[in-house]
Amino acid sequence: MSSIKVICFSALLALTNNALASSEVNTESLSYDALLSSYQYDFKVNYFSVESQKQSLKMAYIYLKPTKENMPTVTLMHGKNFNADYWTTTAQYLQSLGFGVLMPDQIGFGKSSKPTNYQYSFAALAHHTHALIDSLNLKETIVVGHSMGGMLASRFALMYPSTTTKLILLNPIGLENYLQYVDYKDTNFFYKNELAKTPEGVQRYQQKNYYDGKWNATYSALTDFITGQIQGPDKEQMAWVNAKTYDMIFTQPVITEFKDFAVPVKLIIGTRDRTGPGRNWKKDGVDYELGRYDKLGKNAASLIPNAKLYELDNLGHLPQIEDFERFKTVFKQALAAE
């Protein structure tokens, strides 16, 4: 366990090194390039070469070997507004149980390549992740996906059921087919929105939508890389890449295939979550309320063969950050359940 940092789990488990330092960071001075070259992760970062769409790309990842013999590896898939580094506490907990942990930065995110002339798709990202898993000689893995990572993890499990021993979806988006309810927006729309982003706006959005109006050093630290890229030299590149990955969310639904899962599926849902992409441009006459996770979890579980639903009342979009003690209880159950 030499790669694991010493941490007291009775303390504030969600605090990573970045979070602990956040109170000392002058966010006005933060500046990061597209590859987050000077942004430090809590674990050693490795790189996997990807040849795709006539481009040579690199996929950043963290791999922690199992700490107990014959224990499987858990692959953690990050959300859109995050990267592999926010999984630190979850990874440390998994290692304490003996699991191996794989945390990729998907192409277009984190420290991985950010191609601008690229067709982003959940299928392509799943394909790259499967190639990474193969390169590590892992025959099987438990797959965990949070937020947008839930859509990716779902696509992965549908494409590679023999590799996926279990799928755990943690407040995934994509529990609704968004274009049923909202107008389609061209990528230019998202690009304009991305260029207009400010660090203050990012905080306001996350404070309101993720944390029920609360804010602290832990939450703030998770926005530092976004702030740095907004203020960094590659702002326009990042805005375009972020716009293109927004398009996946609206045009590549997975909920329509939930009935086809051939692997055990567990859903962990913070029921206070109201994340609803596109709610500000709903179709005329649509009064459907997007993002009602208190209802969406139950509906998704009803669509998935033999799914198991774990609901966490009064937690929002990031239960693993907001209250790790409560999260880890159901997470351990989900990991153990058949």
C-alpha positions as CSV (number, residue, x, y, z in Angstrom):
1,M,0.0,0.0,0.0
2,S,3.0,2.3,-0.5
3,S,1.0,4.3,-3.1
4,I,-1.7,5.1,-0.6
5,K,-1.4,8.2,1.5
6,V,-2.0,7.9,5.2
7,I,-5.4,9.2,6.1
8,C,-7.6,9.0,9.1
9,F,-11.1,7.9,8.0
10,S,-12.7,9.3,11.1
11,A,-11.6,12.8,10.0
12,L,-13.1,14.7,7.1
13,L,-12.7,11.9,4.5
14,A,-13.6,14.0,1.5
15,L,-10.5,16.2,2.1
16,T,-7.9,15.6,-0.5
17,N,-4.5,17.2,-0.6
18,N,-5.9,19.8,-3.1
19,A,-8.8,20.5,-0.8
20,L,-6.6,20.9,2.2
21,A,-4.6,23.5,0.4
22,S,-7.5,25.3,-1.2
23,S,-7.8,27.9,1.5
24,E,-4.2,28.9,0.7
25,V,-4.8,29.2,-3.0
26,N,-5.3,32.6,-4.5
27,T,-7.8,31.6,-7.2
28,E,-7.3,34.8,-9.1
29,S,-3.8,33.7,-9.9
30,L,-4.7,30.1,-11.0
31,S,-3.8,29.4,-14.6
32,Y,-3.7,25.9,-16.1
33,D,-3.1,24.7,-19.7
34,A,-5.4,22.2,-21.5
35,L,-3.4,19.3,-20.1
36,L,-3.3,20.5,-16.5
37,S,0.4,20.2,-16.7
38,S,1.1,22.0,-13.4
39,Y,-2.0,20.7,-11.6
40,Q,-1.0,18.1,-9.1
41,Y,-3.1,14.9,-8.6
42,D,-3.0,13.0,-5.4
43,F,-1.6,9.8,-7.0
44,K,1.0,9.1,-9.7
45,V,-0.3,9.7,-13.2
46,N,0.5,7.4,-16.0
47,Y,-0.2,7.7,-19.8
48,F,-1.6,5.3,-22.3
49,S,-1.2,5.9,-26.0
50,V,-4.4,6.0,-28.1
51,E,-4.5,6.0,-31.9
52,S,-7.9,7.3,-32.9
53,Q,-9.4,9.2,-35.8
54,K,-6.0,9.8,-37.5
55,Q,-4.6,11.2,-34.3
56,S,-2.1,10.1,-31.7
57,L,-3.5,10.8,-28.3
58,K,-2.6,10.1,-24.7
59,M,-4.9,9.0,-22.0
60,A,-3.9,9.9,-18.4
61,Y,-4.8,7.3,-15.8
62,I,-4.0,6.3,-12.2
63,Y,-3.7,2.6,-11.4
64,L,-3.5,1.2,-7.8
65,K,-2.9,-2.5,-7.6
66,P,-5.1,-4.6,-5.3
67,T,-3.8,-4.6,-1.7
68,K,-5.2,-8.1,-1.0
69,E,-4.7,-11.2,-3.0
70,N,-7.4,-12.2,-5.5
71,M,-9.3,-9.0,-5.1
72,P,-10.8,-7.4,-8.3
73,T,-10.0,-3.9,-9.7
74,V,-12.7,-1.2,-9.6
75,T,-12.7,1.2,-12.6
76,L,-13.9,4.7,-11.6
77,M,-15.3,6.9,-14.4
78,H,-15.5,10.6,-13.7
79,G,-18.2,13.2,-14.4
80,K,-18.1,16.0,-17.0
81,N,-17.0,18.7,-14.5
82,F,-14.4,16.6,-12.9
83,N,-11.4,14.4,-13.5
84,A,-9.8,11.3,-12.0
85,D,-8.4,13.3,-9.0
86,Y,-11.7,13.8,-7.3
87,W,-11.9,10.0,-6.7
88,T,-9.0,10.1,-4.2
89,T,-11.0,9.4,-1.0
90,T,-13.1,6.7,-2.8
91,A,-9.9,5.1,-4.1
92,Q,-8.3,5.1,-0.6
93,Y,-11.3,3.5,0.8
94,L,-11.4,0.8,-1.9
95,Q,-7.7,0.1,-1.3
96,S,-8.4,-0.3,2.4
97,L,-10.9,-3.0,1.5
98,G,-8.3,-4.7,-0.7
99,F,-9.5,-3.7,-4.2
100,G,-7.4,-2.5,-7.0
101,V,-8.4,0.9,-8.5
102,L,-8.2,2.3,-12.0
103,M,-9.0,6.0,-12.5
104,P,-8.8,7.2,-16.2
105,D,-9.0,10.7,-17.4
106,Q,-11.1,10.3,-20.5
107,I,-9.9,11.8,-23.8
108,G,-11.0,15.4,-23.6
109,F,-10.8,15.6,-19.8
110,G,-8.3,16.0,-17.0
111,K,-4.7,15.5,-18.1
112,S,-5.6,13.6,-21.2
113,S,-5.4,14.9,-24.8
114,K,-7.9,17.5,-25.8
115,P,-8.3,17.1,-29.6
116,T,-10.6,19.8,-31.1
117,N,-11.1,18.0,-34.4
118,Y,-12.6,14.9,-32.9
119,Q,-15.9,13.0,-32.9
120,Y,-16.5,12.5,-29.2
121,S,-18.8,9.6,-28.3
122,F,-19.4,7.4,-25.3
123,A,-18.7,4.4,-27.5
124,A,-15.2,5.8,-28.4
125,L,-14.4,6.6,-24.8
126,A,-15.6,3.2,-23.7
127,H,-13.4,1.6,-26.5
128,H,-10.3,3.6,-25.3
129,T,-11.0,2.6,-21.7
130,H,-11.3,-1.1,-22.7
131,A,-8.0,-0.9,-24.5
132,L,-6.4,0.6,-21.4
133,I,-7.8,-2.2,-19.2
134,D,-6.5,-4.8,-21.7
135,S,-3.0,-3.1,-21.5
136,L,-3.0,-3.6,-17.8
137,N,-3.8,-7.3,-18.2
138,L,-7.1,-6.9,-16.4
139,K,-9.6,-9.5,-17.6
140,E,-12.5,-8.2,-15.6
141,T,-13.4,-5.1,-13.6
142,I,-16.2,-3.6,-11.5
143,V,-17.2,-0.4,-13.3
144,V,-18.4,2.7,-11.3
145,G,-19.7,5.8,-13.1
146,H,-20.6,9.1,-11.6
147,S,-22.6,11.9,-13.4
148,M,-21.6,11.9,-17.1
149,G,-19.4,9.0,-16.1
150,G,-22.6,7.0,-15.5
151,M,-23.5,7.4,-19.1
152,L,-20.1,6.3,-20.2
153,A,-20.1,3.4,-17.7
154,S,-23.5,2.3,-19.0
155,R,-22.2,2.3,-22.6
156,F,-19.1,0.4,-21.5
157,A,-21.1,-2.3,-19.8
158,L,-23.4,-2.6,-22.8
159,M,-20.4,-2.9,-25.1
160,Y,-18.2,-5.1,-22.9
161,P,-20.4,-7.3,-20.7
162,S,-17.7,-10.0,-20.4
163,T,-15.3,-7.4,-19.0
164,T,-17.8,-5.9,-16.6
165,T,-18.5,-8.0,-13.5
166,K,-20.7,-5.3,-12.0
167,L,-22.0,-1.9,-12.9
168,I,-22.5,0.7,-10.1
169,L,-24.1,4.0,-11.2
170,L,-23.7,6.9,-8.8
171,N,-26.1,9.8,-9.5
172,P,-25.6,9.3,-13.2
173,I,-27.0,11.8,-15.7
174,G,-28.7,10.2,-18.7
175,L,-31.6,8.7,-16.6
176,E,-33.7,10.8,-19.0
177,N,-33.6,11.0,-22.8
178,Y,-33.1,14.7,-22.8
179,L,-34.1,15.4,-26.5
180,Q,-37.5,14.1,-25.7
181,Y,-38.0,17.2,-23.6
182,V,-35.5,19.9,-24.8
183,D,-34.6,21.6,-28.0
184,Y,-31.5,20.5,-29.8
185,K,-28.7,23.0,-29.6
186,D,-25.8,23.2,-32.0
187,T,-22.3,22.9,-30.6
188,N,-21.8,26.6,-31.3
189,F,-24.4,27.3,-28.6
190,F,-22.3,25.4,-25.9
191,Y,-19.1,26.9,-27.2
192,K,-20.5,30.4,-26.6
193,N,-21.7,29.4,-23.1
194,E,-18.3,28.0,-22.3
195,L,-16.4,31.1,-23.4
196,A,-18.7,33.1,-21.1
197,K,-18.0,31.1,-18.0
198,T,-16.4,32.7,-15.0
199,P,-14.9,31.2,-11.9
200,E,-17.7,32.9,-9.9
201,G,-20.3,31.5,-12.1
202,V,-18.9,28.0,-11.8
203,Q,-19.0,28.3,-8.0
204,R,-22.6,29.6,-8.0
205,Y,-23.7,26.7,-10.3
206,Q,-22.1,24.0,-8.2
207,Q,-23.1,25.6,-4.9
208,K,-26.7,25.7,-5.9
209,N,-27.0,22.5,-7.9
210,Y,-24.6,20.2,-6.2
211,Y,-24.5,21.2,-2.5
212,D,-27.8,22.7,-1.6
213,G,-26.4,26.2,-1.2
214,K,-23.5,25.1,1.0
215,W,-19.9,25.7,0.2
216,N,-16.6,24.9,1.9
217,A,-12.9,24.3,1.1
218,T,-13.5,20.8,-0.1
219,Y,-16.1,21.9,-2.7
220,S,-14.0,24.9,-3.7
221,A,-10.9,22.8,-4.4
222,L,-12.8,20.7,-6.9
223,T,-13.3,23.8,-9.0
224,D,-9.7,25.0,-9.0
225,F,-8.8,23.2,-12.2
226,I,-11.8,24.7,-14.0
227,T,-10.9,28.2,-12.7
228,G,-7.3,27.7,-13.8
229,Q,-8.4,26.7,-17.3
230,I,-10.9,29.5,-17.6
231,Q,-8.0,31.9,-16.8
232,G,-5.4,29.9,-18.6
233,P,-3.7,30.0,-22.1
234,D,-5.9,27.4,-23.7
235,K,-9.3,28.8,-22.7
236,E,-10.7,28.7,-26.3
237,Q,-9.5,25.1,-26.9
238,M,-11.1,24.0,-23.6
239,A,-14.3,25.8,-24.4
240,W,-14.6,24.0,-27.8
241,V,-13.8,20.6,-26.3
242,N,-16.2,21.1,-23.5
243,A,-18.9,22.1,-26.0
244,K,-18.3,19.0,-28.1
245,T,-18.6,16.7,-25.0
246,Y,-21.8,18.4,-24.1
247,D,-23.2,17.2,-27.4
248,M,-22.7,13.6,-26.4
249,I,-25.0,14.0,-23.4
250,F,-27.9,15.1,-25.5
251,T,-27.5,13.1,-28.7
252,Q,-26.3,9.7,-27.3
253,P,-28.9,8.5,-24.8
254,V,-28.3,5.3,-22.9
255,I,-31.6,5.1,-20.9
256,T,-33.3,3.5,-24.0
257,E,-31.0,0.5,-23.6
258,F,-31.2,-0.1,-19.8
259,K,-33.4,-3.2,-20.5
260,D,-30.4,-4.7,-22.3
261,F,-27.9,-4.8,-19.5
262,A,-26.5,-8.3,-19.1
263,V,-24.5,-7.5,-15.9
264,P,-25.5,-6.9,-12.3
265,V,-26.4,-3.2,-11.9
266,K,-26.6,-1.2,-8.7
267,L,-27.8,2.4,-8.5
268,I,-26.7,4.8,-5.7
269,I,-28.8,7.9,-5.8
270,G,-28.7,11.0,-3.7
271,T,-32.3,11.9,-4.0
272,R,-31.9,15.7,-3.5
273,D,-30.1,15.8,-6.8
274,R,-31.9,17.9,-9.4
275,T,-29.3,17.9,-12.2
276,G,-31.3,18.4,-15.5
277,P,-29.2,19.2,-18.6
278,G,-31.3,21.4,-21.0
279,R,-33.9,22.5,-18.5
280,N,-33.4,26.1,-19.6
281,W,-34.4,25.3,-23.2
282,K,-37.2,22.9,-22.9
283,K,-39.5,22.4,-25.9
284,D,-42.6,24.6,-26.1
285,G,-45.5,23.1,-24.1
286,V,-43.3,20.7,-22.1
287,D,-44.0,20.9,-18.4
288,Y,-42.0,17.8,-17.5
289,E,-39.6,18.5,-14.6
290,L,-36.1,17.3,-15.4
291,G,-33.7,16.0,-12.8
292,R,-36.1,14.6,-10.2
293,Y,-33.6,12.0,-8.9
294,D,-36.1,11.0,-6.2
295,K,-38.2,9.6,-9.0
296,L,-35.5,8.9,-11.6
297,G,-33.7,6.3,-9.5
298,K,-36.8,4.2,-9.0
299,N,-37.7,4.5,-12.7
300,A,-34.2,3.4,-13.8
301,A,-34.2,0.5,-11.4
302,S,-37.6,-0.7,-12.9
303,L,-36.1,-0.7,-16.4
304,I,-32.9,-2.7,-15.5
305,P,-33.2,-6.5,-15.0
306,N,-32.7,-7.3,-11.3
307,A,-31.3,-3.9,-10.5
308,K,-30.7,-2.9,-6.9
309,L,-31.4,0.7,-5.8
310,Y,-29.8,2.5,-2.8
311,E,-31.3,5.9,-2.1
312,L,-29.5,8.5,0.1
313,D,-32.0,11.1,1.3
314,N,-30.9,14.7,1.6
315,L,-27.8,14.2,-0.5
316,G,-27.3,15.7,-3.9
317,H,-25.2,15.1,-7.0
318,L,-22.0,14.1,-5.3
319,P,-22.8,11.8,-2.3
320,Q,-19.2,10.6,-2.2
321,I,-18.0,14.2,-1.6
322,E,-20.9,15.6,0.4
323,D,-21.0,12.8,3.0
324,F,-18.5,10.1,2.5
325,E,-19.5,8.2,5.7
326,R,-23.0,7.7,4.4
327,F,-21.9,7.0,0.9
328,K,-19.3,4.4,1.9
329,T,-22.0,2.4,3.8
330,V,-24.1,1.8,0.7
331,F,-21.1,1.6,-1.6
332,K,-19.7,-1.3,0.3
333,Q,-23.1,-3.0,0.1
334,A,-23.2,-2.4,-3.6
335,L,-19.7,-3.8,-4.1
336,A,-20.6,-6.9,-2.2
337,A,-24.1,-7.5,-3.6
338,E,-24.5,-10.1,-6.4
